[in-house]
């Protein structure tokens, strides 16, 4: 845990990245109110799973179990069509082409502004969590640049990018590149999160005895992220079956990484004494991870197992629990490092 110049050399780089992310989030915040609202949700194979009461979709006659074939005239299988369609203006006409009882119908509605509750549950909560990661990750690292705080700062910067609302780019090419980069970051972030949880407060024996496992952590999820990045760049047509397959793969791999991260923290907690849990900050870390990741893992697994099911009660608000993750991780790391430094000083004095 010693402080070294090697870890401290990233201070300028991380600070510059943090400033750029703040600018990114500020630009995105100005776009929040421009996002249109239709009020329906789709399964990975494009079946309507939920229609919100009082929404434009409900007024248009959209029903649960409708099979959507086109959105605003673009085939749902067309990734290129998704980018060409872009963000619709509030008040503009929207069209859904659906198959219902083997009969194709075109349903029309006008896009509305997002309800305040939806804005707060998605963009508002995301901005709050993103800022927490950004500020706490950089603060802990700058205060004491160690191996763990460096990993934590890298993880925090990636999570800030994913959580902070980004600006909207009208050019399809710019949106393709942006989404491709975000897909890559998702895979890298999950790998960093799992690696961090398996190294806190010290490296687990399974990692030390099996070096190949460390490599696998940074291969599987990032590889899936690369697949999604290539899809965004190449914009191929994706059938309902392939879309479902990709969703299952994402649920199993991404959800599995999150689940293993939670298990890793629980394992460290179970193997430690009460004194070690307090001194190392494991109590704080476990609390933050369970509160923050628990609802997310449940949501991913639920929709992977039941792809046509509607949202769980209050699901759209569950994401706000993510604020517990940066708080818990930061407090735990700040508590661990002084304890580790004191322990090392004691060992050196004894020798």
C-alpha positions as YAML, in Angstrom:
chain: A
units: angstrom
residues:
- id: 1
  name: UNK
  ca: [0.00, 0.00, 0.00]
- id: 2
  name: UNK
  ca: [3.00, 2.27, -0.03]
- id: 3
  name: UNK
  ca: [2.75, 5.64, -1.68]
- id: 4
  name: UNK
  ca: [5.06, 5.73, -4.69]
- id: 5
  name: UNK
  ca: [5.93, 8.18, -7.43]
- id: 6
  name: UNK
  ca: [4.93, 5.50, -9.89]
- id: 7
  name: UNK
  ca: [1.28, 5.72, -8.88]
- id: 8
  name: UNK
  ca: [1.38, 9.46, -8.32]
- id: 9
  name: UNK
  ca: [2.46, 10.19, -11.88]
- id: 10
  name: UNK
  ca: [-1.15, 9.96, -13.10]
- id: 11
  name: UNK
  ca: [-2.32, 12.98, -11.10]
- id: 12
  name: UNK
  ca: [-2.28, 15.41, -14.02]
- id: 13
  name: UNK
  ca: [-3.81, 12.91, -16.44]
- id: 14
  name: UNK
  ca: [-6.65, 11.94, -14.10]
- id: 15
  name: UNK
  ca: [-7.32, 15.60, -13.27]
- id: 16
  name: UNK
  ca: [-7.57, 16.53, -16.95]
- id: 17
  name: UNK
  ca: [-9.90, 13.60, -17.62]
- id: 18
  name: UNK
  ca: [-12.07, 14.66, -14.68]
- id: 19
  name: UNK
  ca: [-12.40, 18.19, -16.06]
- id: 20
  name: UNK
  ca: [-13.31, 16.84, -19.51]
- id: 21
  name: UNK
  ca: [-15.95, 14.61, -17.95]
- id: 22
  name: UNK
  ca: [-17.41, 17.57, -16.07]
- id: 23
  name: UNK
  ca: [-17.71, 19.44, -19.36]
- id: 24
  name: UNK
  ca: [-19.26, 16.35, -20.97]
- id: 25
  name: UNK
  ca: [-21.82, 16.08, -18.18]
- id: 26
  name: UNK
  ca: [-22.63, 19.79, -18.27]
- id: 27
  name: UNK
  ca: [-23.27, 19.61, -22.02]
- id: 28
  name: UNK
  ca: [-25.49, 16.58, -21.51]
- id: 29
  name: UNK
  ca: [-27.42, 18.24, -18.68]
- id: 30
  name: UNK
  ca: [-28.51, 20.97, -21.06]
- id: 31
  name: UNK
  ca: [-30.06, 18.31, -23.32]
- id: 32
  name: UNK
  ca: [-32.09, 16.46, -20.68]
- id: 33
  name: UNK
  ca: [-35.34, 18.35, -21.25]
- id: 34
  name: UNK
  ca: [-35.15, 17.76, -25.02]
- id: 35
  name: UNK
  ca: [-35.47, 13.98, -24.78]
- id: 36
  name: UNK
  ca: [-38.85, 12.82, -26.19]
- id: 37
  name: UNK
  ca: [-41.25, 10.50, -24.38]
- id: 38
  name: UNK
  ca: [-43.51, 7.86, -25.92]
- id: 39
  name: UNK
  ca: [-44.35, 5.68, -22.92]
- id: 40
  name: UNK
  ca: [-43.76, 2.09, -24.05]
- id: 41
  name: UNK
  ca: [-40.97, -0.41, -23.50]
- id: 42
  name: UNK
  ca: [-39.77, -3.22, -25.74]
- id: 43
  name: UNK
  ca: [-38.23, -6.62, -25.08]
- id: 44
  name: UNK
  ca: [-34.99, -7.54, -26.90]
- id: 45
  name: UNK
  ca: [-37.08, -9.23, -29.63]
- id: 46
  name: UNK
  ca: [-39.20, -6.07, -30.06]
- id: 47
  name: UNK
  ca: [-42.35, -7.11, -28.24]
- id: 48
  name: UNK
  ca: [-44.13, -4.41, -26.23]
- id: 49
  name: UNK
  ca: [-43.80, -5.30, -22.55]
- id: 50
  name: UNK
  ca: [-45.26, -2.18, -20.98]
- id: 51
  name: UNK
  ca: [-47.44, 0.80, -21.92]
- id: 52
  name: UNK
  ca: [-47.49, 3.65, -19.42]
- id: 53
  name: UNK
  ca: [-50.86, 5.01, -18.37]
- id: 54
  name: UNK
  ca: [-51.59, 8.40, -19.91]
- id: 55
  name: UNK
  ca: [-48.66, 8.14, -22.33]
- id: 56
  name: UNK
  ca: [-48.68, 8.96, -26.06]
- id: 57
  name: UNK
  ca: [-48.34, 5.24, -26.78]
- id: 58
  name: UNK
  ca: [-51.48, 4.46, -24.78]
- id: 59
  name: UNK
  ca: [-53.38, 7.20, -26.60]
- id: 60
  name: UNK
  ca: [-52.27, 5.70, -29.93]
- id: 61
  name: UNK
  ca: [-53.62, 2.27, -28.96]
- id: 62
  name: UNK
  ca: [-50.30, 0.46, -28.41]
- id: 63
  name: UNK
  ca: [-50.87, -2.76, -26.46]
- id: 64
  name: UNK
  ca: [-48.72, -5.14, -24.48]
- id: 65
  name: UNK
  ca: [-47.58, -8.10, -26.64]
- id: 66
  name: UNK
  ca: [-47.70, -6.04, -29.86]
- id: 67
  name: UNK
  ca: [-44.79, -7.06, -32.08]
- id: 68
  name: UNK
  ca: [-43.11, -3.87, -33.30]
- id: 69
  name: UNK
  ca: [-41.69, -4.08, -36.82]
- id: 70
  name: UNK
  ca: [-40.99, -0.41, -37.56]
- id: 71
  name: UNK
  ca: [-40.40, 2.74, -35.51]
- id: 72
  name: UNK
  ca: [-41.05, 6.00, -37.34]
- id: 73
  name: UNK
  ca: [-40.80, 4.13, -40.64]
- id: 74
  name: UNK
  ca: [-37.44, 2.45, -39.89]
- id: 75
  name: UNK
  ca: [-37.25, -1.32, -39.51]
- id: 76
  name: UNK
  ca: [-36.38, -2.28, -35.93]
- id: 77
  name: UNK
  ca: [-33.79, -4.77, -37.22]
- id: 78
  name: UNK
  ca: [-31.85, -1.94, -38.84]
- id: 79
  name: UNK
  ca: [-29.15, -0.52, -36.57]
- id: 80
  name: UNK
  ca: [-28.37, 1.99, -39.33]
- id: 81
  name: UNK
  ca: [-32.04, 3.03, -39.28]
- id: 82
  name: UNK
  ca: [-31.81, 3.65, -35.56]
- id: 83
  name: UNK
  ca: [-29.00, 6.16, -36.13]
- id: 84
  name: UNK
  ca: [-30.69, 7.74, -39.14]
- id: 85
  name: UNK
  ca: [-33.89, 8.23, -37.17]
- id: 86
  name: UNK
  ca: [-32.08, 10.01, -34.38]
- id: 87
  name: UNK
  ca: [-33.78, 11.88, -31.58]
- id: 88
  name: UNK
  ca: [-37.31, 12.97, -32.39]
- id: 89
  name: UNK
  ca: [-38.42, 16.48, -31.48]
- id: 90
  name: UNK
  ca: [-40.99, 16.93, -28.73]
- id: 91
  name: UNK
  ca: [-44.37, 17.43, -30.36]
- id: 92
  name: UNK
  ca: [-43.37, 15.71, -33.61]
- id: 93
  name: UNK
  ca: [-45.35, 12.82, -35.01]
- id: 94
  name: UNK
  ca: [-44.30, 9.29, -34.13]
- id: 95
  name: UNK
  ca: [-45.33, 6.06, -35.81]
- id: 96
  name: UNK
  ca: [-45.22, 2.46, -34.67]
- id: 97
  name: UNK
  ca: [-45.85, -0.37, -37.10]
- id: 98
  name: UNK
  ca: [-46.96, -3.42, -35.14]
- id: 99
  name: UNK
  ca: [-48.12, -6.96, -35.79]
- id: 100
  name: UNK
  ca: [-51.21, -7.79, -33.76]
- id: 101
  name: UNK
  ca: [-53.08, -11.05, -34.31]
- id: 102
  name: UNK
  ca: [-51.11, -11.54, -37.56]
- id: 103
  name: UNK
  ca: [-52.34, -8.18, -38.86]
- id: 104
  name: UNK
  ca: [-49.95, -5.28, -39.43]
- id: 105
  name: UNK
  ca: [-51.10, -1.91, -38.15]
- id: 106
  name: UNK
  ca: [-49.61, 1.58, -38.10]
- id: 107
  name: UNK
  ca: [-50.24, 3.53, -34.92]
- id: 108
  name: UNK
  ca: [-49.58, 7.27, -34.75]
- id: 109
  name: UNK
  ca: [-48.93, 9.54, -31.79]
- id: 110
  name: UNK
  ca: [-47.10, 12.77, -30.90]
- id: 111
  name: UNK
  ca: [-43.93, 12.62, -28.86]
- id: 112
  name: UNK
  ca: [-44.29, 14.34, -25.49]
- id: 113
  name: UNK
  ca: [-41.81, 15.81, -23.03]
- id: 114
  name: UNK
  ca: [-40.48, 13.39, -20.44]
- id: 115
  name: UNK
  ca: [-42.46, 13.34, -17.19]
- id: 116
  name: UNK
  ca: [-40.56, 14.93, -14.33]
- id: 117
  name: UNK
  ca: [-40.45, 11.63, -12.43]
- id: 118
  name: UNK
  ca: [-38.80, 9.88, -15.37]
- id: 119
  name: UNK
  ca: [-36.26, 12.67, -15.74]
- id: 120
  name: UNK
  ca: [-35.36, 12.48, -12.07]
- id: 121
  name: UNK
  ca: [-35.25, 8.67, -12.07]
- id: 122
  name: UNK
  ca: [-32.96, 8.42, -15.08]
- id: 123
  name: UNK
  ca: [-30.95, 11.51, -15.97]
- id: 124
  name: UNK
  ca: [-31.14, 13.16, -12.56]
- id: 125
  name: UNK
  ca: [-30.07, 10.09, -10.63]
- id: 126
  name: UNK
  ca: [-27.41, 9.31, -13.22]
- id: 127
  name: UNK
  ca: [-25.91, 12.79, -12.98]
- id: 128
  name: UNK
  ca: [-25.81, 12.59, -9.18]
- id: 129
  name: UNK
  ca: [-24.12, 9.17, -9.18]
- id: 130
  name: UNK
  ca: [-21.71, 10.20, -11.92]
- id: 131
  name: UNK
  ca: [-20.63, 13.28, -10.00]
- id: 132
  name: UNK
  ca: [-20.16, 11.21, -6.85]
- id: 133
  name: UNK
  ca: [-17.85, 8.80, -8.66]
- id: 134
  name: UNK
  ca: [-15.95, 11.61, -10.34]
- id: 135
  name: UNK
  ca: [-15.36, 13.67, -7.19]
- id: 136
  name: UNK
  ca: [-14.74, 10.82, -4.73]
- id: 137
  name: UNK
  ca: [-12.56, 8.79, -7.08]
- id: 138
  name: UNK
  ca: [-10.27, 11.70, -7.88]
- id: 139
  name: UNK
  ca: [-10.23, 12.96, -4.28]
- id: 140
  name: UNK
  ca: [-9.18, 9.61, -2.80]
- id: 141
  name: UNK
  ca: [-6.48, 9.14, -5.44]
- id: 142
  name: UNK
  ca: [-5.00, 12.64, -5.13]
- id: 143
  name: UNK
  ca: [-4.93, 12.33, -1.34]
- id: 144
  name: UNK
  ca: [-2.99, 9.06, -1.40]
- id: 145
  name: UNK
  ca: [-1.97, 7.59, -4.79]
- id: 146
  name: UNK
  ca: [-1.58, 3.86, -4.10]
- id: 147
  name: UNK
  ca: [-2.23, 0.80, -6.24]
- id: 148
  name: UNK
  ca: [-5.81, 0.44, -5.02]
- id: 149
  name: UNK
  ca: [-6.61, 4.15, -5.18]
- id: 150
  name: UNK
  ca: [-5.27, 4.24, -8.75]
- id: 151
  name: UNK
  ca: [-7.55, 1.38, -9.77]
- id: 152
  name: UNK
  ca: [-10.43, 3.03, -7.93]
- id: 153
  name: UNK
  ca: [-9.84, 6.35, -9.72]
- id: 154
  name: UNK
  ca: [-9.72, 4.62, -13.12]
- id: 155
  name: UNK
  ca: [-12.94, 2.79, -12.27]
- id: 156
  name: UNK
  ca: [-14.57, 6.00, -11.05]
- id: 157
  name: UNK
  ca: [-13.70, 7.93, -14.21]
- id: 158
  name: UNK
  ca: [-15.22, 5.20, -16.39]
- id: 159
  name: UNK
  ca: [-18.36, 5.06, -14.26]
- id: 160
  name: UNK
  ca: [-18.65, 8.85, -14.37]
- id: 161
  name: UNK
  ca: [-18.64, 8.69, -18.17]
- id: 162
  name: UNK
  ca: [-21.39, 6.05, -18.14]
- id: 163
  name: UNK
  ca: [-23.58, 7.76, -15.56]
- id: 164
  name: UNK
  ca: [-23.27, 11.42, -16.54]
- id: 165
  name: UNK
  ca: [-25.76, 12.48, -19.23]
- id: 166
  name: UNK
  ca: [-23.82, 13.06, -22.43]
- id: 167
  name: UNK
  ca: [-24.57, 15.59, -25.17]
- id: 168
  name: UNK
  ca: [-26.66, 14.64, -28.18]
- id: 169
  name: UNK
  ca: [-24.93, 14.57, -31.56]
- id: 170
  name: UNK
  ca: [-27.15, 15.16, -34.58]
- id: 171
  name: UNK
  ca: [-24.69, 13.52, -37.00]
- id: 172
  name: UNK
  ca: [-25.32, 9.74, -37.16]
- id: 173
  name: UNK
  ca: [-21.60, 9.04, -37.52]
- id: 174
  name: UNK
  ca: [-20.76, 10.93, -34.33]
- id: 175
  name: UNK
  ca: [-23.43, 9.02, -32.41]
- id: 176
  name: UNK
  ca: [-22.14, 5.70, -33.74]
- id: 177
  name: UNK
  ca: [-18.61, 6.46, -32.59]
- id: 178
  name: UNK
  ca: [-19.82, 7.74, -29.20]
- id: 179
  name: UNK
  ca: [-21.90, 4.62, -28.55]
- id: 180
  name: UNK
  ca: [-19.04, 2.41, -29.70]
- id: 181
  name: UNK
  ca: [-16.69, 4.06, -27.21]
- id: 182
  name: UNK
  ca: [-19.28, 3.72, -24.44]
- id: 183
  name: UNK
  ca: [-19.69, 0.01, -25.28]
- id: 184
  name: UNK
  ca: [-15.94, -0.47, -24.89]
- id: 185
  name: UNK
  ca: [-15.95, 1.44, -21.60]
- id: 186
  name: UNK
  ca: [-18.77, -0.74, -20.22]
- id: 187
  name: UNK
  ca: [-16.72, -3.89, -20.75]
- id: 188
  name: UNK
  ca: [-13.55, -2.34, -19.32]
- id: 189
  name: UNK
  ca: [-15.42, -0.86, -16.35]
- id: 190
  name: UNK
  ca: [-16.94, -4.20, -15.34]
- id: 191
  name: UNK
  ca: [-13.54, -5.85, -15.56]
- id: 192
  name: UNK
  ca: [-11.99, -3.11, -13.38]
- id: 193
  name: UNK
  ca: [-14.84, -3.34, -10.86]
- id: 194
  name: UNK
  ca: [-14.50, -7.10, -10.46]
- id: 195
  name: UNK
  ca: [-10.71, -6.86, -10.28]
- id: 196
  name: UNK
  ca: [-10.94, -4.15, -7.61]
- id: 197
  name: UNK
  ca: [-13.40, -6.13, -5.50]
- id: 198
  name: UNK
  ca: [-11.16, -9.21, -5.70]
- id: 199
  name: UNK
  ca: [-8.15, -7.15, -4.56]
- id: 200
  name: UNK
  ca: [-9.75, -5.32, -1.65]
- id: 201
  name: UNK
  ca: [-8.48, -5.22, 1.05]
- id: 202
  name: UNK
  ca: [-5.82, -7.58, -0.33]
- id: 203
  name: UNK
  ca: [-5.51, -9.85, -3.36]
- id: 204
  name: UNK
  ca: [-7.49, -13.03, -3.00]
- id: 205
  name: UNK
  ca: [-5.62, -16.31, -3.12]
- id: 206
  name: UNK
  ca: [-7.59, -17.39, -6.19]
- id: 207
  name: UNK
  ca: [-6.01, -14.52, -8.15]
- id: 208
  name: UNK
  ca: [-2.52, -15.13, -6.79]
- id: 209
  name: UNK
  ca: [-2.56, -18.87, -7.48]
- id: 210
  name: UNK
  ca: [-4.26, -18.59, -10.86]
- id: 211
  name: UNK
  ca: [-2.67, -15.80, -12.93]
- id: 212
  name: UNK
  ca: [-4.76, -16.82, -15.92]
- id: 213
  name: UNK
  ca: [-7.88, -15.77, -14.00]
- id: 214
  name: UNK
  ca: [-6.68, -12.16, -13.90]
- id: 215
  name: UNK
  ca: [-6.26, -12.24, -17.66]
- id: 216
  name: UNK
  ca: [-9.72, -13.78, -18.13]
- id: 217
  name: UNK
  ca: [-11.31, -10.98, -16.11]
- id: 218
  name: UNK
  ca: [-9.92, -8.43, -18.57]
- id: 219
  name: UNK
  ca: [-10.86, -10.49, -21.64]
- id: 220
  name: UNK
  ca: [-14.45, -11.76, -21.36]
- id: 221
  name: UNK
  ca: [-16.45, -8.59, -20.56]
- id: 222
  name: UNK
  ca: [-14.22, -6.28, -22.65]
- id: 223
  name: UNK
  ca: [-14.58, -8.71, -25.56]
- id: 224
  name: UNK
  ca: [-18.37, -8.47, -25.37]
- id: 225
  name: UNK
  ca: [-18.00, -4.71, -25.18]
- id: 226
  name: UNK
  ca: [-15.95, -4.87, -28.37]
- id: 227
  name: UNK
  ca: [-18.73, -6.86, -30.06]
- id: 228
  name: UNK
  ca: [-21.28, -4.18, -29.19]
- id: 229
  name: UNK
  ca: [-18.85, -1.47, -30.30]
- id: 230
  name: UNK
  ca: [-18.43, -3.13, -33.71]
- id: 231
  name: UNK
  ca: [-22.21, -3.44, -34.06]
- id: 232
  name: UNK
  ca: [-22.53, 0.31, -33.43]
- id: 233
  name: UNK
  ca: [-19.86, 1.08, -36.00]
- id: 234
  name: UNK
  ca: [-20.90, -1.43, -38.69]
- id: 235
  name: UNK
  ca: [-24.68, -0.98, -38.11]
- id: 236
  name: UNK
  ca: [-25.75, -4.41, -39.43]
- id: 237
  name: UNK
  ca: [-29.37, -5.55, -39.48]
- id: 238
  name: UNK
  ca: [-30.06, -7.60, -36.35]
- id: 239
  name: UNK
  ca: [-32.93, -10.06, -36.32]
- id: 240
  name: UNK
  ca: [-35.15, -10.47, -33.28]
- id: 241
  name: UNK
  ca: [-33.49, -13.81, -32.52]
- id: 242
  name: UNK
  ca: [-29.98, -12.37, -32.67]
- id: 243
  name: UNK
  ca: [-31.06, -9.38, -30.62]
- id: 244
  name: UNK
  ca: [-32.37, -11.75, -27.95]
- id: 245
  name: UNK
  ca: [-29.11, -13.72, -28.06]
- id: 246
  name: UNK
  ca: [-27.05, -10.56, -27.57]
- id: 247
  name: UNK
  ca: [-29.28, -9.51, -24.69]
- id: 248
  name: UNK
  ca: [-28.89, -12.90, -22.99]
- id: 249
  name: UNK
  ca: [-25.12, -12.74, -23.47]
- id: 250
  name: UNK
  ca: [-25.03, -9.27, -21.94]
- id: 251
  name: UNK
  ca: [-27.25, -10.36, -19.06]
- id: 252
  name: UNK
  ca: [-25.19, -13.45, -18.29]
- id: 253
  name: UNK
  ca: [-21.73, -11.87, -18.69]
- id: 254
  name: UNK
  ca: [-22.35, -8.35, -17.43]
- id: 255
  name: UNK
  ca: [-24.74, -9.52, -14.72]
- id: 256
  name: UNK
  ca: [-22.27, -12.27, -13.82]
- id: 257
  name: UNK
  ca: [-19.45, -9.76, -13.37]
- id: 258
  name: UNK
  ca: [-21.60, -7.65, -11.06]
- id: 259
  name: UNK
  ca: [-22.68, -10.72, -9.12]
- id: 260
  name: UNK
  ca: [-19.09, -11.95, -8.75]
- id: 261
  name: UNK
  ca: [-18.04, -8.49, -7.54]
- id: 262
  name: UNK
  ca: [-20.66, -8.68, -4.79]
- id: 263
  name: UNK
  ca: [-19.64, -12.25, -3.93]
- id: 264
  name: UNK
  ca: [-15.98, -11.19, -3.79]
- id: 265
  name: UNK
  ca: [-16.74, -8.51, -1.22]
- id: 266
  name: UNK
  ca: [-18.95, -10.86, 0.81]
- id: 267
  name: UNK
  ca: [-16.19, -13.51, 0.76]
- id: 268
  name: UNK
  ca: [-13.62, -11.01, 2.07]
- id: 269
  name: UNK
  ca: [-16.06, -9.98, 4.75]
- id: 270
  name: UNK
  ca: [-16.79, -13.56, 5.83]
- id: 271
  name: UNK
  ca: [-13.09, -14.46, 6.03]
- id: 272
  name: UNK
  ca: [-12.19, -11.45, 8.17]
- id: 273
  name: UNK
  ca: [-12.50, -10.98, 11.91]
- id: 274
  name: UNK
  ca: [-14.68, -8.24, 13.36]
- id: 275
  name: UNK
  ca: [-11.60, -6.11, 14.02]
- id: 276
  name: UNK
  ca: [-10.28, -6.60, 10.49]
- id: 277
  name: UNK
  ca: [-13.65, -5.69, 8.99]
- id: 278
  name: UNK
  ca: [-13.68, -2.42, 10.85]
- id: 279
  name: UNK
  ca: [-10.01, -1.56, 10.31]
- id: 280
  name: UNK
  ca: [-10.01, -2.35, 6.59]
- id: 281
  name: UNK
  ca: [-13.29, -0.62, 5.81]
- id: 282
  name: UNK
  ca: [-14.93, -3.84, 4.68]
- id: 283
  name: UNK
  ca: [-18.09, -2.99, 6.59]
- id: 284
  name: UNK
  ca: [-18.50, 0.21, 4.60]
- id: 285
  name: UNK
  ca: [-17.55, -1.40, 1.29]
- id: 286
  name: UNK
  ca: [-19.97, -4.31, 1.70]
- id: 287
  name: UNK
  ca: [-22.81, -2.00, 2.65]
- id: 288
  name: UNK
  ca: [-22.19, 0.25, -0.35]
- id: 289
  name: UNK
  ca: [-21.81, -2.60, -2.85]
- id: 290
  name: UNK
  ca: [-24.87, -4.54, -1.68]
- id: 291
  name: UNK
  ca: [-27.13, -1.46, -1.59]
- id: 292
  name: UNK
  ca: [-25.80, -0.12, -4.89]
- id: 293
  name: UNK
  ca: [-25.41, -3.27, -6.97]
- id: 294
  name: UNK
  ca: [-28.12, -5.48, -5.49]
- id: 295
  name: UNK
  ca: [-31.09, -3.88, -7.29]
- id: 296
  name: UNK
  ca: [-29.09, -3.64, -10.55]
- id: 297
  name: UNK
  ca: [-28.16, -7.34, -10.48]
- id: 298
  name: UNK
  ca: [-31.77, -8.29, -9.72]
- id: 299
  name: UNK
  ca: [-33.01, -6.18, -12.65]
- id: 300
  name: UNK
  ca: [-30.50, -7.63, -15.13]
- id: 301
  name: UNK
  ca: [-31.18, -11.22, -14.11]
- id: 302
  name: UNK
  ca: [-34.95, -10.69, -14.06]
- id: 303
  name: UNK
  ca: [-35.12, -9.30, -17.58]
- id: 304
  name: UNK
  ca: [-32.70, -11.94, -18.85]
- id: 305
  name: UNK
  ca: [-34.85, -14.77, -17.48]
- id: 306
  name: UNK
  ca: [-38.18, -13.09, -18.29]
- id: 307
  name: UNK
  ca: [-37.52, -10.94, -21.41]
- id: 308
  name: UNK
  ca: [-41.21, -10.24, -22.07]
- id: 309
  name: UNK
  ca: [-42.07, -9.25, -18.52]
- id: 310
  name: UNK
  ca: [-42.84, -5.67, -17.60]
- id: 311
  name: UNK
  ca: [-40.83, -3.65, -15.11]
- id: 312
  name: UNK
  ca: [-40.68, -4.71, -11.50]
- id: 313
  name: UNK
  ca: [-42.53, -2.40, -9.08]
- id: 314
  name: UNK
  ca: [-40.66, 0.90, -8.90]
- id: 315
  name: UNK
  ca: [-37.85, -0.45, -11.08]
- id: 316
  name: UNK
  ca: [-37.18, 2.81, -12.90]
- id: 317
  name: UNK
  ca: [-36.24, 4.37, -9.56]
- id: 318
  name: UNK
  ca: [-33.96, 1.55, -8.43]
- id: 319
  name: UNK
  ca: [-30.94, 3.06, -10.13]
- id: 320
  name: UNK
  ca: [-30.70, 5.82, -7.53]
- id: 321
  name: UNK
  ca: [-29.33, 3.25, -5.06]
- id: 322
  name: UNK
  ca: [-26.13, 3.36, -7.12]
- id: 323
  name: UNK
  ca: [-25.06, 6.43, -5.12]
- id: 324
  name: UNK
  ca: [-24.16, 4.03, -2.30]
- id: 325
  name: UNK
  ca: [-21.38, 2.46, -4.40]
- id: 326
  name: UNK
  ca: [-18.98, 5.44, -4.73]
- id: 327
  name: UNK
  ca: [-19.67, 6.50, -1.15]
- id: 328
  name: UNK
  ca: [-19.06, 3.03, 0.27]
- id: 329
  name: UNK
  ca: [-15.96, 2.35, -1.84]
- id: 330
  name: UNK
  ca: [-14.39, 5.72, -1.11]
- id: 331
  name: UNK
  ca: [-15.00, 5.57, 2.66]
- id: 332
  name: UNK
  ca: [-13.66, 2.01, 2.80]
- id: 333
  name: UNK
  ca: [-10.51, 2.89, 0.87]
- id: 334
  name: UNK
  ca: [-9.85, 5.97, 3.00]
- id: 335
  name: UNK
  ca: [-10.16, 3.82, 6.12]
- id: 336
  name: UNK
  ca: [-8.01, 0.99, 4.75]
- id: 337
  name: UNK
  ca: [-4.99, 2.98, 3.67]
- id: 338
  name: UNK
  ca: [-4.07, 4.52, 7.06]
- id: 339
  name: UNK
  ca: [-4.57, 1.13, 8.72]
- id: 340
  name: UNK
  ca: [-2.36, -0.57, 6.12]
- id: 341
  name: UNK
  ca: [0.31, 2.11, 6.44]
- id: 342
  name: UNK
  ca: [0.33, 1.75, 10.23]
- id: 343
  name: UNK
  ca: [0.59, -2.04, 9.95]
- id: 344
  name: UNK
  ca: [3.52, -1.74, 7.56]
- id: 345
  name: UNK
  ca: [5.28, 0.76, 9.82]
- id: 346
  name: UNK
  ca: [4.87, -1.67, 12.70]
- id: 347
  name: UNK
  ca: [6.37, -4.50, 10.67]
- id: 348
  name: UNK
  ca: [9.36, -2.36, 9.65]
- id: 349
  name: UNK
  ca: [9.93, -1.26, 13.25]
- id: 350
  name: UNK
  ca: [9.87, -4.88, 14.42]
- id: 351
  name: UNK
  ca: [12.56, -5.81, 11.91]
...
